[in-house]
């Protein structure tokens, strides 16, 4: 029984190492050559892995990029408990996106600049996977607050989450366009607060 657990751990470790190797290769290609040069063939050559190994872990190159940018460190679940007031709800939503800002900064400007392109279909909310994207977290949180009668929205929830997603993307683009010299955290917090204060 212990051998199986050890073998599983070795396999999981190897899988994690392969994923990291694939991601490092993609990040290197993005940094040196841009999104246009990012192909599965190029990623596999750079990483020294087979196409089969790539497809074992990811469906497409955009799925690979999406996995790393959206698998941000989890926010403390207590921040997303049912809010007692609308103000608590606003604070929690802003906290989710400040967490995202910090993760984008960790991934680096080059990576984020090349990720946020209209050619990257993983940004399309209509074809996303089931991973816990920040906007999914916020959607579910707001739905919980609405169901409890804590928050009342003047618009459908889908419209609100679309607006929030556009504000976030705008802030990311601003940070990228200004070569990382924009007040990413301050701008994100301010613009989301203004929108949410006008909403509820």
C-alpha positions in Angstrom: 0.0 0.0 0.0 2.8 2.4 0.9 4.5 1.7 -2.4 1.4 2.8 -4.3 1.3 6.1 -2.4 5.0 6.7 -3.0 4.6 5.8 -6.7 1.6 8.2 -7.0 3.6 10.9 -5.4 6.5 10.4 -7.8 4.0 10.4 -10.8 2.4 13.6 -9.5 5.8 15.2 -9.0 6.8 14.3 -12.5 3.6 15.6 -13.9 4.0 18.9 -12.0 7.6 19.2 -13.3 6.5 18.5 -16.9 3.8 21.2 -16.6 6.4 23.7 -15.2 8.9 22.8 -18.0 6.2 23.4 -20.7 5.2 26.7 -19.1 8.8 27.9 -18.8 9.2 27.1 -22.5 6.1 29.0 -23.4 7.1 32.0 -21.3 10.5 32.1 -22.9 9.0 32.0 -26.4 6.5 34.7 -25.5 9.3 36.9 -24.0 11.7 36.5 -27.0 9.4 36.2 -30.0 5.8 37.1 -28.9 2.4 35.4 -29.2 2.7 34.8 -33.0 5.7 32.5 -32.5 3.9 30.5 -29.8 3.0 27.1 -31.3 2.7 23.7 -29.7 5.5 22.5 -31.9 7.8 25.4 -30.7 6.7 24.9 -27.1 7.5 21.2 -27.2 10.9 21.7 -28.8 11.9 24.4 -26.3 10.7 22.3 -23.4 12.2 19.0 -24.7 8.8 17.2 -24.4 6.7 15.3 -26.9 3.4 16.6 -28.4 1.7 13.8 -26.6 3.1 15.0 -23.3 1.8 18.5 -24.0 -1.7 17.3 -24.9 -1.7 15.1 -21.8 -1.6 18.3 -19.7 -3.2 21.0 -21.9 -5.8 21.1 -24.7 -4.3 24.1 -26.6 -1.6 26.7 -26.2 -4.2 29.1 -24.9 -5.3 26.5 -22.4 -1.7 26.4 -21.2 -1.5 30.2 -20.8 -4.9 30.3 -19.2 -4.0 27.7 -16.7 -1.1 29.7 -15.3 -2.7 33.1 -15.4 -5.9 32.0 -13.9 -4.6 29.5 -11.3 -3.6 32.4 -9.1 -3.0 31.9 -5.4 -6.3 31.3 -3.7 -7.8 34.2 -1.7 -8.6 33.5 1.9 -12.1 31.9 1.8 -13.2 33.9 4.9 -13.1 37.0 2.7 -15.7 35.4 0.6 -18.1 34.5 3.4 -21.6 35.9 3.0 -21.3 39.6 3.5 -23.3 41.4 6.2 -23.5 44.6 4.2 -23.1 45.9 0.6 -19.8 47.6 1.7 -18.4 44.2 2.8 -19.3 42.8 -0.6 -17.5 45.6 -2.4 -14.4 45.2 -0.3 -14.3 41.4 -1.0 -14.7 41.9 -4.7 -11.9 44.5 -4.8 -9.7 42.1 -2.7 -10.2 39.3 -5.3 -8.9 41.6 -8.0 -6.0 43.0 -6.0 -5.0 39.3 -5.5 -5.1 39.0 -9.3 -3.0 42.2 -9.7 -0.3 40.7 -7.5 -0.3 37.5 -9.4 0.0 39.3 -12.8 3.0 41.1 -11.3 4.5 37.8 -10.3 4.0 36.4 -13.8 5.8 39.4 -15.2 5.0 42.2 -17.7 6.2 40.3 -20.8 4.0 37.3 -20.1 0.9 39.3 -19.2 1.4 41.6 -22.2 1.5 38.6 -24.6 -1.3 36.8 -22.8 -3.8 39.7 -23.1 -4.2 39.7 -26.9 -7.5 39.3 -28.9 -5.9 36.3 -30.5 -5.9 34.4 -27.2 -9.3 32.7 -27.2 -9.0 31.6 -23.6 -10.0 35.2 -22.8 -13.3 34.6 -24.4 -15.8 34.1 -21.6 -18.0 31.9 -23.9 -15.4 29.2 -24.3 -13.7 29.1 -20.9 -12.9 25.9 -19.0 -14.3 25.3 -15.5 -11.2 26.6 -13.7 -11.9 29.1 -10.9 -11.4 32.4 -12.8 -11.6 35.5 -10.7 -14.8 36.5 -12.5 -16.4 33.2 -11.7 -15.4 33.6 -8.1 -17.0 37.1 -8.1 -20.1 35.9 -10.0 -20.8 33.2 -7.4 -20.1 35.5 -4.5 -22.5 38.2 -5.8 -25.1 35.5 -6.5 -24.8 34.4 -2.9 -25.2 38.0 -1.6 -28.2 38.6 -3.9 -29.9 35.4 -2.8 -29.4 36.4 0.9 -30.9 39.9 0.2 -27.7 41.7 1.1 -27.1 43.1 -2.3 -29.6 44.3 -4.9 -28.4 45.0 -8.4 -30.1 47.4 -10.9 -28.8 45.2 -13.8 -28.7 41.5 -14.5 -25.8 39.8 -12.7 -24.3 38.7 -16.1 -24.1 42.4 -17.2 -22.4 43.3 -13.9 -19.8 40.6 -14.2 -19.2 41.6 -17.9 -18.6 45.2 -16.7 -16.2 44.1 -14.0 -14.3 41.9 -16.5 -14.0 44.9 -18.9 -12.7 47.1 -16.1 -10.1 44.5 -15.1 -8.9 44.0 -18.6 -8.7 47.8 -19.1 -6.5 48.0 -16.0 -4.3 45.2 -17.2 -3.9 46.8 -20.6 -3.0 50.2 -19.0 -0.3 48.5 -16.9 1.1 46.8 -20.0 0.9 49.9 -22.2 2.8 51.9 -19.6 5.4 49.2 -19.4 4.6 48.4 -15.8 4.9 52.0 -14.7 1.1 52.5 -14.0 -0.2 52.3 -10.5 -1.7 48.9 -11.3 -3.0 48.2 -7.7 -4.2 51.7 -7.1 -6.0 52.0 -10.5 -7.7 48.6 -10.1 -9.0 49.4 -6.6 -10.1 52.9 -7.5 -11.9 52.0 -10.8 -13.7 49.0 -9.3 -14.7 51.0 -6.2 -16.2 53.8 -8.4 -18.1 51.2 -10.4 -19.4 49.3 -7.4 -20.3 52.4 -5.5 -22.5 53.5 -8.4 -24.0 50.0 -8.6 -25.2 49.2 -5.1 
